[in-house]
Amino acid sequence: MRLFFSLALIGLFTTLSAQDATIIPAPYNPDLDGDGLITVSDVLGVISVFSDEFEPDAIPVTNLSGIYLYNSNLFQANLTYANLSFAQCHDTDFSDANLSNANLFYTSFYSCNLYGVTWTGAYIAGCTGCDCIDSDGDNYCD
């Protein structure tokens, strides 16, 4: 009986902590003219850059709500307008990251490197470890 209740509790907590997957769009789209079709004009545009180096753009991930980051490296990450509400960040390097206008509602920055972080406009209600200035007390970094 104890085993049943233990497994039931584990199942309950696992279900409650499950998160929706964030859909990340592909960094390359061969539809150059944006008409929804890959036609001869699109192929000609690709052929003109054939054999050039390909450097994909960064893939933006903006919904990190409830995520647990442990010993991660987000050095110079652009997290503008990112949703980090209820995120648990432990021993993570956020140095020189851009968190302007981010949602940091009840986010924990336990033992994180926050040197040079840009906080302007970030919502910090319940945030622990946020070292931004909120001189007017409106829960937004000034």
C-alpha positions as CSV (number, residue, x, y, z in Angstrom):
1,M,0.0,0.0,0.0
2,R,2.9,2.3,0.8
3,L,4.4,1.6,-2.6
4,F,1.1,2.5,-4.3
5,F,0.8,5.9,-2.5
6,S,4.5,6.6,-3.2
7,L,4.1,5.9,-6.9
8,A,0.8,7.9,-7.0
9,L,2.6,10.9,-5.5
10,I,5.5,10.7,-7.9
11,G,3.0,10.5,-10.8
12,L,1.1,13.5,-9.5
13,F,4.2,15.7,-9.1
14,T,5.6,14.6,-12.4
15,T,2.3,15.5,-14.1
16,L,2.1,18.9,-12.3
17,S,5.6,19.8,-13.3
18,A,5.3,18.8,-17.0
19,Q,5.8,21.6,-19.4
20,D,4.7,22.3,-23.0
21,A,7.4,22.0,-25.6
22,T,8.6,25.2,-27.1
23,I,8.5,25.1,-30.9
24,I,11.6,26.5,-32.4
25,P,11.5,27.5,-36.0
26,A,14.2,26.3,-38.4
27,P,17.0,28.8,-38.8
28,Y,16.9,28.5,-42.6
29,N,14.0,28.9,-45.0
30,P,14.6,28.3,-48.7
31,D,11.4,30.2,-49.6
32,L,13.3,33.5,-50.3
33,D,10.4,35.5,-51.6
34,G,8.0,34.4,-48.8
35,D,5.1,33.3,-51.0
36,G,4.8,29.9,-49.4
37,L,6.2,28.0,-52.5
38,I,9.7,27.0,-53.4
39,T,9.9,28.1,-57.1
40,V,12.6,28.7,-59.7
41,S,13.3,32.2,-58.3
42,D,13.9,30.7,-54.9
43,V,16.3,28.1,-56.3
44,L,18.2,30.8,-58.3
45,G,18.6,32.8,-55.1
46,V,20.1,29.8,-53.3
47,I,22.4,29.0,-56.2
48,S,23.8,32.5,-56.2
49,V,25.2,31.8,-52.7
50,F,26.2,28.2,-53.3
51,S,29.5,27.3,-51.7
52,D,29.4,30.3,-49.4
53,E,29.7,29.7,-45.6
54,F,26.4,29.3,-43.9
55,E,26.0,30.9,-40.4
56,P,22.5,30.4,-39.1
57,D,20.9,33.1,-36.9
58,A,20.4,32.3,-33.2
59,I,17.2,30.5,-32.5
60,P,15.1,32.5,-30.1
61,V,13.6,30.7,-27.2
62,T,11.4,33.0,-25.2
63,N,9.2,30.8,-23.0
64,L,11.4,29.4,-20.2
65,S,8.6,29.5,-17.6
66,G,9.3,27.0,-14.8
67,I,12.6,25.8,-16.3
68,Y,15.4,24.6,-14.0
69,L,18.8,25.8,-15.0
70,Y,21.7,24.4,-13.1
71,N,25.3,25.3,-13.9
72,S,24.3,26.6,-17.3
73,N,26.1,29.2,-19.5
74,L,23.9,32.0,-20.7
75,F,26.8,34.4,-21.2
76,Q,25.6,37.4,-23.4
77,A,22.3,35.7,-24.0
78,N,19.6,37.9,-25.5
79,L,16.5,37.2,-23.3
80,T,14.6,40.4,-24.1
81,Y,10.9,39.9,-23.4
82,A,11.6,36.3,-22.4
83,N,9.2,34.6,-19.9
84,L,11.3,33.2,-17.1
85,S,8.5,33.2,-14.5
86,F,9.0,30.5,-11.8
87,A,12.4,29.6,-13.3
88,Q,15.0,28.2,-10.9
89,C,18.4,29.3,-11.9
90,H,21.3,27.9,-9.8
91,D,25.0,28.5,-10.5
92,T,24.2,29.8,-13.9
93,D,26.3,32.4,-15.8
94,F,24.1,35.2,-16.9
95,S,27.0,37.7,-17.3
96,D,26.4,40.4,-19.9
97,A,23.0,38.9,-20.7
98,N,20.1,41.1,-21.8
99,L,17.0,40.5,-19.6
100,S,15.3,43.8,-20.5
101,N,11.5,43.6,-20.4
102,A,11.7,39.9,-19.3
103,N,9.1,38.4,-17.0
104,L,11.0,37.3,-13.9
105,F,7.9,36.7,-11.7
106,Y,9.1,34.5,-8.8
107,T,12.3,33.6,-10.6
108,S,15.2,32.5,-8.4
109,F,18.8,33.5,-9.3
110,Y,20.6,31.4,-6.6
111,S,24.3,31.8,-6.7
112,C,24.3,33.0,-10.3
113,N,26.8,35.3,-12.0
114,L,24.8,38.4,-12.9
115,Y,27.7,40.7,-13.7
116,G,26.7,43.2,-16.4
117,V,23.1,42.0,-16.9
118,T,20.8,44.5,-18.5
119,W,17.6,44.6,-16.5
120,T,15.7,47.6,-17.8
121,G,11.9,47.1,-17.8
122,A,12.1,43.5,-16.4
123,Y,9.2,42.5,-14.2
124,I,10.7,41.3,-10.9
125,A,7.7,40.6,-8.5
126,G,8.8,37.8,-6.2
127,C,12.2,37.5,-7.9
128,T,15.1,36.4,-5.6
129,G,18.6,37.5,-6.5
130,C,17.5,40.2,-9.0
131,D,20.0,42.9,-8.4
132,C,18.4,45.6,-10.5
133,I,17.3,49.0,-9.3
134,D,13.5,49.5,-8.7
135,S,13.5,53.0,-7.2
136,D,9.7,53.6,-7.6
137,G,8.7,50.2,-6.2
138,D,6.5,49.2,-9.2
139,N,8.2,45.7,-9.5
140,Y,9.8,46.8,-12.8
141,C,13.6,47.5,-13.1
142,D,14.3,51.1,-13.8
